[in-house]
Amino acid sequence: MTLTALLVTLIIGAIAGWLAGLIVKGHGQGLLMNIVVGIVGAVIAGWLFPMLGIGMSVSAPIVGTIIFATIGAVILLVILRLIKQA
């Protein structure tokens, strides 16, 4: 992985984690946790969405990646909230 790819991954992870934290109220994290949540969310989305037959638009790959990663991060935060409440 090149330095540029690593930086893009970290930035997308941070944005996705931050957006997921805004969507799932009560989950404000710092920058590092936003990155981790966003990257894990991207992994979840990358695994789940193809199984559901959902593909990403090729016309806007960065925006699509941020949206997919954000949805995956929201799923992660909701699951963590449910586990925490149990």
PyMOL Python script that loads the backbone (N, CA, C, O; Angstrom):
from pymol import cmd

cmd.read_pdbstr("""\
ATOM      1  N   MET A   1       0.854  -1.174   0.000  1.00  0.00           N
ATOM      2  CA  MET A   1       0.000   0.000   0.000  1.00  0.00           C
ATOM      3  C   MET A   1       0.896   1.233   0.000  1.00  0.00           C
ATOM      4  O   MET A   1       1.821   1.353   0.804  1.00  0.00           O
ATOM      5  N   THR A   2       0.603   2.132  -0.910  1.00  0.00           N
ATOM      6  CA  THR A   2       1.397   3.352  -0.998  1.00  0.00           C
ATOM      7  C   THR A   2       0.974   4.330   0.094  1.00  0.00           C
ATOM      8  O   THR A   2      -0.069   4.163   0.727  1.00  0.00           O
ATOM      9  N   LEU A   3       1.783   5.329   0.297  1.00  0.00           N
ATOM     10  CA  LEU A   3       1.479   6.351   1.298  1.00  0.00           C
ATOM     11  C   LEU A   3       0.191   7.091   0.945  1.00  0.00           C
ATOM     12  O   LEU A   3      -0.613   7.407   1.823  1.00  0.00           O
ATOM     13  N   THR A   4       0.003   7.359  -0.327  1.00  0.00           N
ATOM     14  CA  THR A   4      -1.215   8.047  -0.761  1.00  0.00           C
ATOM     15  C   THR A   4      -2.455   7.203  -0.468  1.00  0.00           C
ATOM     16  O   THR A   4      -3.454   7.720   0.032  1.00  0.00           O
ATOM     17  N   ALA A   5      -2.393   5.914  -0.778  1.00  0.00           N
ATOM     18  CA  ALA A   5      -3.530   5.023  -0.516  1.00  0.00           C
ATOM     19  C   ALA A   5      -3.813   4.937   0.980  1.00  0.00           C
ATOM     20  O   ALA A   5      -4.973   4.907   1.391  1.00  0.00           O
ATOM     21  N   LEU A   6      -2.769   4.898   1.791  1.00  0.00           N
ATOM     22  CA  LEU A   6      -2.941   4.857   3.234  1.00  0.00           C
ATOM     23  C   LEU A   6      -3.604   6.130   3.743  1.00  0.00           C
ATOM     24  O   LEU A   6      -4.504   6.064   4.581  1.00  0.00           O
ATOM     25  N   LEU A   7      -3.177   7.274   3.253  1.00  0.00           N
ATOM     26  CA  LEU A   7      -3.774   8.547   3.672  1.00  0.00           C
ATOM     27  C   LEU A   7      -5.238   8.640   3.249  1.00  0.00           C
ATOM     28  O   LEU A   7      -6.079   9.099   4.022  1.00  0.00           O
ATOM     29  N   VAL A   8      -5.547   8.207   2.026  1.00  0.00           N
ATOM     30  CA  VAL A   8      -6.935   8.228   1.562  1.00  0.00           C
ATOM     31  C   VAL A   8      -7.788   7.307   2.425  1.00  0.00           C
ATOM     32  O   VAL A   8      -8.911   7.660   2.786  1.00  0.00           O
ATOM     33  N   THR A   9      -7.265   6.131   2.757  1.00  0.00           N
ATOM     34  CA  THR A   9      -7.990   5.192   3.614  1.00  0.00           C
ATOM     35  C   THR A   9      -8.261   5.801   4.979  1.00  0.00           C
ATOM     36  O   THR A   9      -9.374   5.693   5.493  1.00  0.00           O
ATOM     37  N   LEU A  10      -7.267   6.434   5.568  1.00  0.00           N
ATOM     38  CA  LEU A  10      -7.439   7.057   6.880  1.00  0.00           C
ATOM     39  C   LEU A  10      -8.442   8.208   6.838  1.00  0.00           C
ATOM     40  O   LEU A  10      -9.247   8.368   7.756  1.00  0.00           O
ATOM     41  N   ILE A  11      -8.393   9.000   5.784  1.00  0.00           N
ATOM     42  CA  ILE A  11      -9.315  10.131   5.663  1.00  0.00           C
ATOM     43  C   ILE A  11     -10.744   9.632   5.470  1.00  0.00           C
ATOM     44  O   ILE A  11     -11.671  10.137   6.104  1.00  0.00           O
ATOM     45  N   ILE A  12     -10.923   8.642   4.597  1.00  0.00           N
ATOM     46  CA  ILE A  12     -12.264   8.085   4.390  1.00  0.00           C
ATOM     47  C   ILE A  12     -12.772   7.448   5.676  1.00  0.00           C
ATOM     48  O   ILE A  12     -13.942   7.610   6.023  1.00  0.00           O
ATOM     49  N   GLY A  13     -11.914   6.730   6.383  1.00  0.00           N
ATOM     50  CA  GLY A  13     -12.309   6.131   7.657  1.00  0.00           C
ATOM     51  C   GLY A  13     -12.712   7.177   8.675  1.00  0.00           C
ATOM     52  O   GLY A  13     -13.698   6.998   9.389  1.00  0.00           O
ATOM     53  N   ALA A  14     -11.967   8.261   8.751  1.00  0.00           N
ATOM     54  CA  ALA A  14     -12.288   9.327   9.702  1.00  0.00           C
ATOM     55  C   ALA A  14     -13.626   9.981   9.368  1.00  0.00           C
ATOM     56  O   ALA A  14     -14.435  10.236  10.261  1.00  0.00           O
ATOM     57  N   ILE A  15     -13.858  10.252   8.091  1.00  0.00           N
ATOM     58  CA  ILE A  15     -15.123  10.876   7.678  1.00  0.00           C
ATOM     59  C   ILE A  15     -16.291   9.933   7.947  1.00  0.00           C
ATOM     60  O   ILE A  15     -17.314  10.348   8.492  1.00  0.00           O
ATOM     61  N   ALA A  16     -16.139   8.663   7.566  1.00  0.00           N
ATOM     62  CA  ALA A  16     -17.220   7.688   7.759  1.00  0.00           C
ATOM     63  C   ALA A  16     -17.511   7.485   9.244  1.00  0.00           C
ATOM     64  O   ALA A  16     -18.674   7.431   9.642  1.00  0.00           O
ATOM     65  N   GLY A  17     -16.474   7.374  10.063  1.00  0.00           N
ATOM     66  CA  GLY A  17     -16.672   7.214  11.502  1.00  0.00           C
ATOM     67  C   GLY A  17     -17.332   8.423  12.129  1.00  0.00           C
ATOM     68  O   GLY A  17     -18.191   8.283  12.999  1.00  0.00           O
ATOM     69  N   TRP A  18     -16.937   9.609  11.695  1.00  0.00           N
ATOM     70  CA  TRP A  18     -17.528  10.840  12.207  1.00  0.00           C
ATOM     71  C   TRP A  18     -19.007  10.930  11.826  1.00  0.00           C
ATOM     72  O   TRP A  18     -19.850  11.263  12.659  1.00  0.00           O
ATOM     73  N   LEU A  19     -19.315  10.629  10.557  1.00  0.00           N
ATOM     74  CA  LEU A  19     -20.709  10.660  10.112  1.00  0.00           C
ATOM     75  C   LEU A  19     -21.549   9.629  10.859  1.00  0.00           C
ATOM     76  O   LEU A  19     -22.680   9.913  11.253  1.00  0.00           O
ATOM     77  N   ALA A  20     -21.000   8.440  11.052  1.00  0.00           N
ATOM     78  CA  ALA A  20     -21.729   7.401  11.786  1.00  0.00           C
ATOM     79  C   ALA A  20     -21.978   7.839  13.227  1.00  0.00           C
ATOM     80  O   ALA A  20     -23.041   7.568  13.784  1.00  0.00           O
ATOM     81  N   GLY A  21     -21.006   8.509  13.826  1.00  0.00           N
ATOM     82  CA  GLY A  21     -21.188   9.021  15.183  1.00  0.00           C
ATOM     83  C   GLY A  21     -22.285  10.065  15.259  1.00  0.00           C
ATOM     84  O   GLY A  21     -22.984  10.157  16.269  1.00  0.00           O
ATOM     85  N   LEU A  22     -22.448  10.857  14.199  1.00  0.00           N
ATOM     86  CA  LEU A  22     -23.530  11.838  14.162  1.00  0.00           C
ATOM     87  C   LEU A  22     -24.883  11.156  13.983  1.00  0.00           C
ATOM     88  O   LEU A  22     -25.881  11.574  14.571  1.00  0.00           O
ATOM     89  N   ILE A  23     -24.909  10.106  13.169  1.00  0.00           N
ATOM     90  CA  ILE A  23     -26.165   9.405  12.901  1.00  0.00           C
ATOM     91  C   ILE A  23     -26.613   8.613  14.120  1.00  0.00           C
ATOM     92  O   ILE A  23     -27.786   8.651  14.492  1.00  0.00           O
ATOM     93  N   VAL A  24     -25.684   7.896  14.743  1.00  0.00           N
ATOM     94  CA  VAL A  24     -26.000   7.104  15.941  1.00  0.00           C
ATOM     95  C   VAL A  24     -25.669   7.984  17.131  1.00  0.00           C
ATOM     96  O   VAL A  24     -24.516   8.055  17.556  1.00  0.00           O
ATOM     97  N   LYS A  25     -26.661   8.642  17.659  1.00  0.00           N
ATOM     98  CA  LYS A  25     -26.456   9.610  18.742  1.00  0.00           C
ATOM     99  C   LYS A  25     -25.827   8.936  19.966  1.00  0.00           C
ATOM    100  O   LYS A  25     -26.080   7.766  20.253  1.00  0.00           O
ATOM    101  N   GLY A  26     -25.010   9.700  20.669  1.00  0.00           N
ATOM    102  CA  GLY A  26     -24.390   9.185  21.877  1.00  0.00           C
ATOM    103  C   GLY A  26     -23.105   8.432  21.628  1.00  0.00           C
ATOM    104  O   GLY A  26     -22.564   7.811  22.543  1.00  0.00           O
ATOM    105  N   HIS A  27     -22.603   8.475  20.397  1.00  0.00           N
ATOM    106  CA  HIS A  27     -21.364   7.774  20.095  1.00  0.00           C
ATOM    107  C   HIS A  27     -20.325   8.739  19.554  1.00  0.00           C
ATOM    108  O   HIS A  27     -19.782   8.530  18.469  1.00  0.00           O
ATOM    109  N   GLY A  28     -20.045   9.801  20.313  1.00  0.00           N
ATOM    110  CA  GLY A  28     -19.000  10.713  19.918  1.00  0.00           C
ATOM    111  C   GLY A  28     -17.644  10.114  20.252  1.00  0.00           C
ATOM    112  O   GLY A  28     -17.388   9.750  21.400  1.00  0.00           O
ATOM    113  N   GLN A  29     -16.786  10.011  19.267  1.00  0.00           N
ATOM    114  CA  GLN A  29     -15.460   9.457  19.462  1.00  0.00           C
ATOM    115  C   GLN A  29     -14.424  10.500  19.066  1.00  0.00           C
ATOM    116  O   GLN A  29     -14.744  11.532  18.477  1.00  0.00           O
ATOM    117  N   GLY A  30     -13.207  10.210  19.397  1.00  0.00           N
ATOM    118  CA  GLY A  30     -12.116  11.052  18.939  1.00  0.00           C
ATOM    119  C   GLY A  30     -11.704  10.657  17.530  1.00  0.00           C
ATOM    120  O   GLY A  30     -12.294   9.759  16.929  1.00  0.00           O
ATOM    121  N   LEU A  31     -10.699  11.327  17.012  1.00  0.00           N
ATOM    122  CA  LEU A  31     -10.246  11.088  15.645  1.00  0.00           C
ATOM    123  C   LEU A  31      -9.809   9.645  15.427  1.00  0.00           C
ATOM    124  O   LEU A  31     -10.181   9.034  14.425  1.00  0.00           O
ATOM    125  N   LEU A  32      -9.030   9.095  16.347  1.00  0.00           N
ATOM    126  CA  LEU A  32      -8.533   7.727  16.181  1.00  0.00           C
ATOM    127  C   LEU A  32      -9.678   6.721  16.157  1.00  0.00           C
ATOM    128  O   LEU A  32      -9.689   5.818  15.321  1.00  0.00           O
ATOM    129  N   MET A  33     -10.638   6.867  17.061  1.00  0.00           N
ATOM    130  CA  MET A  33     -11.763   5.934  17.075  1.00  0.00           C
ATOM    131  C   MET A  33     -12.656   6.123  15.856  1.00  0.00           C
ATOM    132  O   MET A  33     -13.218   5.150  15.353  1.00  0.00           O
ATOM    133  N   ASN A  34     -12.797   7.357  15.369  1.00  0.00           N
ATOM    134  CA  ASN A  34     -13.547   7.579  14.130  1.00  0.00           C
ATOM    135  C   ASN A  34     -12.908   6.822  12.977  1.00  0.00           C
ATOM    136  O   ASN A  34     -13.603   6.205  12.170  1.00  0.00           O
ATOM    137  N   ILE A  35     -11.582   6.872  12.902  1.00  0.00           N
ATOM    138  CA  ILE A  35     -10.870   6.164  11.836  1.00  0.00           C
ATOM    139  C   ILE A  35     -11.100   4.663  11.960  1.00  0.00           C
ATOM    140  O   ILE A  35     -11.399   3.995  10.970  1.00  0.00           O
ATOM    141  N   VAL A  36     -10.961   4.131  13.170  1.00  0.00           N
ATOM    142  CA  VAL A  36     -11.138   2.692  13.378  1.00  0.00           C
ATOM    143  C   VAL A  36     -12.571   2.282  13.043  1.00  0.00           C
ATOM    144  O   VAL A  36     -12.781   1.300  12.331  1.00  0.00           O
ATOM    145  N   VAL A  37     -13.553   3.018  13.547  1.00  0.00           N
ATOM    146  CA  VAL A  37     -14.961   2.697  13.283  1.00  0.00           C
ATOM    147  C   VAL A  37     -15.249   2.793  11.782  1.00  0.00           C
ATOM    148  O   VAL A  37     -15.954   1.946  11.233  1.00  0.00           O
ATOM    149  N   GLY A  38     -14.717   3.804  11.125  1.00  0.00           N
ATOM    150  CA  GLY A  38     -14.934   3.973   9.686  1.00  0.00           C
ATOM    151  C   GLY A  38     -14.312   2.858   8.871  1.00  0.00           C
ATOM    152  O   GLY A  38     -14.928   2.371   7.924  1.00  0.00           O
ATOM    153  N   ILE A  39     -13.107   2.447   9.219  1.00  0.00           N
ATOM    154  CA  ILE A  39     -12.438   1.371   8.475  1.00  0.00           C
ATOM    155  C   ILE A  39     -13.145   0.043   8.720  1.00  0.00           C
ATOM    156  O   ILE A  39     -13.369  -0.721   7.780  1.00  0.00           O
ATOM    157  N   VAL A  40     -13.498  -0.241   9.971  1.00  0.00           N
ATOM    158  CA  VAL A  40     -14.243  -1.473  10.266  1.00  0.00           C
ATOM    159  C   VAL A  40     -15.605  -1.432   9.577  1.00  0.00           C
ATOM    160  O   VAL A  40     -16.079  -2.453   9.078  1.00  0.00           O
ATOM    161  N   GLY A  41     -16.225  -0.275   9.547  1.00  0.00           N
ATOM    162  CA  GLY A  41     -17.488  -0.119   8.831  1.00  0.00           C
ATOM    163  C   GLY A  41     -17.340  -0.401   7.342  1.00  0.00           C
ATOM    164  O   GLY A  41     -18.220  -1.010   6.734  1.00  0.00           O
ATOM    165  N   ALA A  42     -16.235   0.038   6.756  1.00  0.00           N
ATOM    166  CA  ALA A  42     -15.985  -0.248   5.339  1.00  0.00           C
ATOM    167  C   ALA A  42     -15.813  -1.739   5.105  1.00  0.00           C
ATOM    168  O   ALA A  42     -16.270  -2.269   4.093  1.00  0.00           O
ATOM    169  N   VAL A  43     -15.154  -2.419   6.038  1.00  0.00           N
ATOM    170  CA  VAL A  43     -14.988  -3.870   5.923  1.00  0.00           C
ATOM    171  C   VAL A  43     -16.354  -4.563   6.017  1.00  0.00           C
ATOM    172  O   VAL A  43     -16.651  -5.470   5.239  1.00  0.00           O
ATOM    173  N   ILE A  44     -17.173  -4.131   6.969  1.00  0.00           N
ATOM    174  CA  ILE A  44     -18.524  -4.703   7.115  1.00  0.00           C
ATOM    175  C   ILE A  44     -19.327  -4.480   5.836  1.00  0.00           C
ATOM    176  O   ILE A  44     -19.961  -5.408   5.333  1.00  0.00           O
ATOM    177  N   ALA A  45     -19.305  -3.261   5.310  1.00  0.00           N
ATOM    178  CA  ALA A  45     -20.047  -2.960   4.087  1.00  0.00           C
ATOM    179  C   ALA A  45     -19.499  -3.747   2.900  1.00  0.00           C
ATOM    180  O   ALA A  45     -20.264  -4.232   2.067  1.00  0.00           O
ATOM    181  N   GLY A  46     -18.189  -3.871   2.824  1.00  0.00           N
ATOM    182  CA  GLY A  46     -17.578  -4.626   1.731  1.00  0.00           C
ATOM    183  C   GLY A  46     -17.922  -6.103   1.769  1.00  0.00           C
ATOM    184  O   GLY A  46     -17.906  -6.770   0.734  1.00  0.00           O
ATOM    185  N   TRP A  47     -18.232  -6.619   2.939  1.00  0.00           N
ATOM    186  CA  TRP A  47     -18.627  -8.018   3.075  1.00  0.00           C
ATOM    187  C   TRP A  47     -20.133  -8.178   2.874  1.00  0.00           C
ATOM    188  O   TRP A  47     -20.574  -9.105   2.194  1.00  0.00           O
ATOM    189  N   LEU A  48     -20.928  -7.271   3.469  1.00  0.00           N
ATOM    190  CA  LEU A  48     -22.375  -7.424   3.491  1.00  0.00           C
ATOM    191  C   LEU A  48     -23.050  -7.027   2.176  1.00  0.00           C
ATOM    192  O   LEU A  48     -23.907  -7.759   1.684  1.00  0.00           O
ATOM    193  N   PHE A  49     -22.683  -5.898   1.610  1.00  0.00           N
ATOM    194  CA  PHE A  49     -23.401  -5.377   0.457  1.00  0.00           C
ATOM    195  C   PHE A  49     -23.323  -6.271  -0.775  1.00  0.00           C
ATOM    196  O   PHE A  49     -24.347  -6.453  -1.433  1.00  0.00           O
ATOM    197  N   PRO A  50     -22.177  -6.836  -1.126  1.00  0.00           N
ATOM    198  CA  PRO A  50     -22.167  -7.759  -2.272  1.00  0.00           C
ATOM    199  C   PRO A  50     -23.058  -8.981  -2.051  1.00  0.00           C
ATOM    200  O   PRO A  50     -23.640  -9.503  -3.001  1.00  0.00           O
ATOM    201  N   MET A  51     -23.166  -9.440  -0.796  1.00  0.00           N
ATOM    202  CA  MET A  51     -24.051 -10.567  -0.513  1.00  0.00           C
ATOM    203  C   MET A  51     -25.508 -10.188  -0.737  1.00  0.00           C
ATOM    204  O   MET A  51     -26.330 -11.041  -1.072  1.00  0.00           O
ATOM    205  N   LEU A  52     -25.830  -8.900  -0.553  1.00  0.00           N
ATOM    206  CA  LEU A  52     -27.197  -8.416  -0.761  1.00  0.00           C
ATOM    207  C   LEU A  52     -27.426  -7.954  -2.198  1.00  0.00           C
ATOM    208  O   LEU A  52     -28.531  -7.541  -2.551  1.00  0.00           O
ATOM    209  N   GLY A  53     -26.386  -8.024  -3.024  1.00  0.00           N
ATOM    210  CA  GLY A  53     -26.504  -7.616  -4.422  1.00  0.00           C
ATOM    211  C   GLY A  53     -26.456  -6.119  -4.623  1.00  0.00           C
ATOM    212  O   GLY A  53     -26.920  -5.618  -5.647  1.00  0.00           O
ATOM    213  N   ILE A  54     -25.905  -5.394  -3.665  1.00  0.00           N
ATOM    214  CA  ILE A  54     -25.813  -3.933  -3.756  1.00  0.00           C
ATOM    215  C   ILE A  54     -24.413  -3.578  -4.227  1.00  0.00           C
ATOM    216  O   ILE A  54     -23.426  -3.995  -3.622  1.00  0.00           O
ATOM    217  N   GLY A  55     -24.325  -2.814  -5.300  1.00  0.00           N
ATOM    218  CA  GLY A  55     -23.033  -2.407  -5.842  1.00  0.00           C
ATOM    219  C   GLY A  55     -22.816  -0.916  -5.673  1.00  0.00           C
ATOM    220  O   GLY A  55     -23.755  -0.156  -5.436  1.00  0.00           O
ATOM    221  N   MET A  56     -21.558  -0.510  -5.800  1.00  0.00           N
ATOM    222  CA  MET A  56     -21.210   0.896  -5.651  1.00  0.00           C
ATOM    223  C   MET A  56     -21.154   1.558  -7.020  1.00  0.00           C
ATOM    224  O   MET A  56     -20.745   0.934  -7.999  1.00  0.00           O
ATOM    225  N   SER A  57     -21.558   2.805  -7.091  1.00  0.00           N
ATOM    226  CA  SER A  57     -21.501   3.570  -8.332  1.00  0.00           C
ATOM    227  C   SER A  57     -20.053   3.820  -8.713  1.00  0.00           C
ATOM    228  O   SER A  57     -19.229   4.179  -7.872  1.00  0.00           O
ATOM    229  N   VAL A  58     -19.755   3.627  -9.979  1.00  0.00           N
ATOM    230  CA  VAL A  58     -18.396   3.840 -10.456  1.00  0.00           C
ATOM    231  C   VAL A  58     -18.168   5.314 -10.790  1.00  0.00           C
ATOM    232  O   VAL A  58     -17.022   5.748 -10.910  1.00  0.00           O
ATOM    233  N   SER A  59     -19.234   6.078 -10.941  1.00  0.00           N
ATOM    234  CA  SER A  59     -19.095   7.476 -11.333  1.00  0.00           C
ATOM    235  C   SER A  59     -18.522   8.349 -10.214  1.00  0.00           C
ATOM    236  O   SER A  59     -17.904   9.377 -10.490  1.00  0.00           O
ATOM    237  N   ALA A  60     -18.718   7.952  -8.961  1.00  0.00           N
ATOM    238  CA  ALA A  60     -18.201   8.724  -7.825  1.00  0.00           C
ATOM    239  C   ALA A  60     -17.619   7.755  -6.792  1.00  0.00           C
ATOM    240  O   ALA A  60     -18.232   7.528  -5.749  1.00  0.00           O
ATOM    241  N   PRO A  61     -16.436   7.178  -7.072  1.00  0.00           N
ATOM    242  CA  PRO A  61     -15.919   6.123  -6.194  1.00  0.00           C
ATOM    243  C   PRO A  61     -15.608   6.577  -4.771  1.00  0.00           C
ATOM    244  O   PRO A  61     -15.837   5.818  -3.829  1.00  0.00           O
ATOM    245  N   ILE A  62     -15.093   7.789  -4.586  1.00  0.00           N
ATOM    246  CA  ILE A  62     -14.752   8.237  -3.236  1.00  0.00           C
ATOM    247  C   ILE A  62     -16.029   8.502  -2.437  1.00  0.00           C
ATOM    248  O   ILE A  62     -16.139   8.096  -1.280  1.00  0.00           O
ATOM    249  N   VAL A  63     -16.986   9.179  -3.057  1.00  0.00           N
ATOM    250  CA  VAL A  63     -18.248   9.464  -2.371  1.00  0.00           C
ATOM    251  C   VAL A  63     -18.966   8.158  -2.059  1.00  0.00           C
ATOM    252  O   VAL A  63     -19.490   7.986  -0.959  1.00  0.00           O
ATOM    253  N   GLY A  64     -18.995   7.239  -3.016  1.00  0.00           N
ATOM    254  CA  GLY A  64     -19.619   5.943  -2.790  1.00  0.00           C
ATOM    255  C   GLY A  64     -18.952   5.173  -1.676  1.00  0.00           C
ATOM    256  O   GLY A  64     -19.626   4.533  -0.868  1.00  0.00           O
ATOM    257  N   THR A  65     -17.631   5.227  -1.623  1.00  0.00           N
ATOM    258  CA  THR A  65     -16.886   4.550  -0.569  1.00  0.00           C
ATOM    259  C   THR A  65     -17.208   5.150   0.793  1.00  0.00           C
ATOM    260  O   THR A  65     -17.380   4.418   1.767  1.00  0.00           O
ATOM    261  N   ILE A  66     -17.291   6.462   0.868  1.00  0.00           N
ATOM    262  CA  ILE A  66     -17.638   7.119   2.133  1.00  0.00           C
ATOM    263  C   ILE A  66     -19.046   6.724   2.568  1.00  0.00           C
ATOM    264  O   ILE A  66     -19.282   6.456   3.746  1.00  0.00           O
ATOM    265  N   ILE A  67     -19.980   6.687   1.622  1.00  0.00           N
ATOM    266  CA  ILE A  67     -21.362   6.310   1.958  1.00  0.00           C
ATOM    267  C   ILE A  67     -21.418   4.864   2.435  1.00  0.00           C
ATOM    268  O   ILE A  67     -22.043   4.571   3.454  1.00  0.00           O
ATOM    269  N   PHE A  68     -20.770   3.958   1.707  1.00  0.00           N
ATOM    270  CA  PHE A  68     -20.760   2.548   2.102  1.00  0.00           C
ATOM    271  C   PHE A  68     -20.109   2.375   3.468  1.00  0.00           C
ATOM    272  O   PHE A  68     -20.644   1.674   4.327  1.00  0.00           O
ATOM    273  N   ALA A  69     -18.959   3.010   3.674  1.00  0.00           N
ATOM    274  CA  ALA A  69     -18.256   2.888   4.950  1.00  0.00           C
ATOM    275  C   ALA A  69     -19.087   3.469   6.091  1.00  0.00           C
ATOM    276  O   ALA A  69     -19.078   2.937   7.201  1.00  0.00           O
ATOM    277  N   THR A  70     -19.803   4.556   5.821  1.00  0.00           N
ATOM    278  CA  THR A  70     -20.653   5.159   6.847  1.00  0.00           C
ATOM    279  C   THR A  70     -21.797   4.224   7.225  1.00  0.00           C
ATOM    280  O   THR A  70     -22.107   4.067   8.406  1.00  0.00           O
ATOM    281  N   ILE A  71     -22.423   3.606   6.233  1.00  0.00           N
ATOM    282  CA  ILE A  71     -23.506   2.658   6.520  1.00  0.00           C
ATOM    283  C   ILE A  71     -22.969   1.476   7.325  1.00  0.00           C
ATOM    284  O   ILE A  71     -23.605   1.040   8.285  1.00  0.00           O
ATOM    285  N   GLY A  72     -21.809   0.961   6.941  1.00  0.00           N
ATOM    286  CA  GLY A  72     -21.200  -0.128   7.697  1.00  0.00           C
ATOM    287  C   GLY A  72     -20.847   0.286   9.117  1.00  0.00           C
ATOM    288  O   GLY A  72     -21.013  -0.495  10.054  1.00  0.00           O
ATOM    289  N   ALA A  73     -20.355   1.524   9.280  1.00  0.00           N
ATOM    290  CA  ALA A  73     -20.011   2.018  10.608  1.00  0.00           C
ATOM    291  C   ALA A  73     -21.258   2.213  11.472  1.00  0.00           C
ATOM    292  O   ALA A  73     -21.221   1.973  12.678  1.00  0.00           O
ATOM    293  N   VAL A  74     -22.363   2.648  10.857  1.00  0.00           N
ATOM    294  CA  VAL A  74     -23.622   2.776  11.599  1.00  0.00           C
ATOM    295  C   VAL A  74     -24.073   1.397  12.073  1.00  0.00           C
ATOM    296  O   VAL A  74     -24.499   1.241  13.217  1.00  0.00           O
ATOM    297  N   ILE A  75     -23.980   0.403  11.201  1.00  0.00           N
ATOM    298  CA  ILE A  75     -24.325  -0.967  11.594  1.00  0.00           C
ATOM    299  C   ILE A  75     -23.465  -1.401  12.776  1.00  0.00           C
ATOM    300  O   ILE A  75     -23.974  -1.977  13.738  1.00  0.00           O
ATOM    301  N   LEU A  76     -22.169  -1.128  12.707  1.00  0.00           N
ATOM    302  CA  LEU A  76     -21.251  -1.491  13.792  1.00  0.00           C
ATOM    303  C   LEU A  76     -21.647  -0.797  15.095  1.00  0.00           C
ATOM    304  O   LEU A  76     -21.710  -1.446  16.139  1.00  0.00           O
ATOM    305  N   LEU A  77     -21.913   0.495  15.052  1.00  0.00           N
ATOM    306  CA  LEU A  77     -22.251   1.232  16.268  1.00  0.00           C
ATOM    307  C   LEU A  77     -23.582   0.773  16.859  1.00  0.00           C
ATOM    308  O   LEU A  77     -23.732   0.717  18.079  1.00  0.00           O
ATOM    309  N   VAL A  78     -24.546   0.446  16.004  1.00  0.00           N
ATOM    310  CA  VAL A  78     -25.834  -0.055  16.506  1.00  0.00           C
ATOM    311  C   VAL A  78     -25.644  -1.405  17.184  1.00  0.00           C
ATOM    312  O   VAL A  78     -26.211  -1.648  18.250  1.00  0.00           O
ATOM    313  N   ILE A  79     -24.855  -2.281  16.578  1.00  0.00           N
ATOM    314  CA  ILE A  79     -24.572  -3.586  17.190  1.00  0.00           C
ATOM    315  C   ILE A  79     -23.858  -3.392  18.530  1.00  0.00           C
ATOM    316  O   ILE A  79     -24.200  -4.054  19.509  1.00  0.00           O
ATOM    317  N   LEU A  80     -22.880  -2.502  18.584  1.00  0.00           N
ATOM    318  CA  LEU A  80     -22.171  -2.244  19.841  1.00  0.00           C
ATOM    319  C   LEU A  80     -23.105  -1.682  20.898  1.00  0.00           C
ATOM    320  O   LEU A  80     -22.989  -2.024  22.075  1.00  0.00           O
ATOM    321  N   ARG A  81     -24.040  -0.813  20.485  1.00  0.00           N
ATOM    322  CA  ARG A  81     -25.010  -0.258  21.437  1.00  0.00           C
ATOM    323  C   ARG A  81     -25.913  -1.357  21.979  1.00  0.00           C
ATOM    324  O   ARG A  81     -26.205  -1.380  23.174  1.00  0.00           O
ATOM    325  N   LEU A  82     -26.363  -2.271  21.115  1.00  0.00           N
ATOM    326  CA  LEU A  82     -27.217  -3.367  21.558  1.00  0.00           C
ATOM    327  C   LEU A  82     -26.480  -4.296  22.515  1.00  0.00           C
ATOM    328  O   LEU A  82     -27.058  -4.769  23.494  1.00  0.00           O
ATOM    329  N   ILE A  83     -25.216  -4.557  22.237  1.00  0.00           N
ATOM    330  CA  ILE A  83     -24.410  -5.413  23.128  1.00  0.00           C
ATOM    331  C   ILE A  83     -24.213  -4.721  24.466  1.00  0.00           C
ATOM    332  O   ILE A  83     -24.294  -5.364  25.513  1.00  0.00           O
ATOM    333  N   LYS A  84     -23.955  -3.422  24.444  1.00  0.00           N
ATOM    334  CA  LYS A  84     -23.728  -2.665  25.656  1.00  0.00           C
ATOM    335  C   LYS A  84     -24.968  -2.613  26.544  1.00  0.00           C
ATOM    336  O   LYS A  84     -24.853  -2.624  27.770  1.00  0.00           O
ATOM    337  N   GLN A  85     -26.147  -2.555  25.936  1.00  0.00           N
ATOM    338  CA  GLN A  85     -27.395  -2.492  26.683  1.00  0.00           C
ATOM    339  C   GLN A  85     -27.778  -3.843  27.279  1.00  0.00           C
ATOM    340  O   GLN A  85     -28.502  -3.903  28.273  1.00  0.00           O
ATOM    341  N   ALA A  86     -27.300  -4.915  26.681  1.00  0.00           N
ATOM    342  CA  ALA A  86     -27.684  -6.264  27.149  1.00  0.00           C
ATOM    343  C   ALA A  86     -27.009  -6.624  28.458  1.00  0.00           C
ATOM    344  O   ALA A  86     -27.223  -7.716  28.984  1.00  0.00           O
TER     345      ALA A  86
END
""", "prot")
cmd.dss("prot")
cmd.show_as("cartoon", "prot")
cmd.util.cbc("prot")
cmd.orient("prot")
